[in-house]
């Protein structure tokens, strides 16, 4: 059983800690790496609904993932450059 302490009812503290853990685990420091795969899956689903051939769908997804990865690396390098200056 949860023991009550400062910060509200024990169930609310547990739910808040549970949500904070999953947010930190899934999103972490780079939100782009969390949103990227979800966006890629959404685009893939939309393309298959539109009867786009599989090879073209794969190419579009490859370009999308490469773009998101490049933007994420560029953001990290930008932050490192700011800290060094």
Rosetta blueprint (number, residue, H / E / L):
1 X L
2 X L
3 X L
4 X L
5 X L
6 X L
7 X L
8 X L
9 X L
10 X H
11 X H
12 X H
13 X H
14 X H
15 X H
16 X H
17 X H
18 X H
19 X H
20 X H
21 X H
22 X H
23 X H
24 X H
25 X H
26 X H
27 X L
28 X L
29 X L
30 X L
31 X H
32 X H
33 X H
34 X H
35 X H
36 X H
37 X H
38 X H
39 X H
40 X H
41 X H
42 X H
43 X H
44 X H
45 X H
46 X H
47 X H
48 X H
49 X H
50 X L
51 X L
52 X L
53 X L
54 X H
55 X H
56 X H
57 X H
58 X H
59 X H
60 X H
61 X H
62 X H
63 X H
64 X H
65 X H
66 X H
67 X H
68 X H
69 X H
70 X H
71 X H
72 X H
73 X H
74 X H
75 X H
76 X H
77 X H
78 X H
79 X H
80 X H
81 X H
82 X H
83 X H
84 X H
85 X L
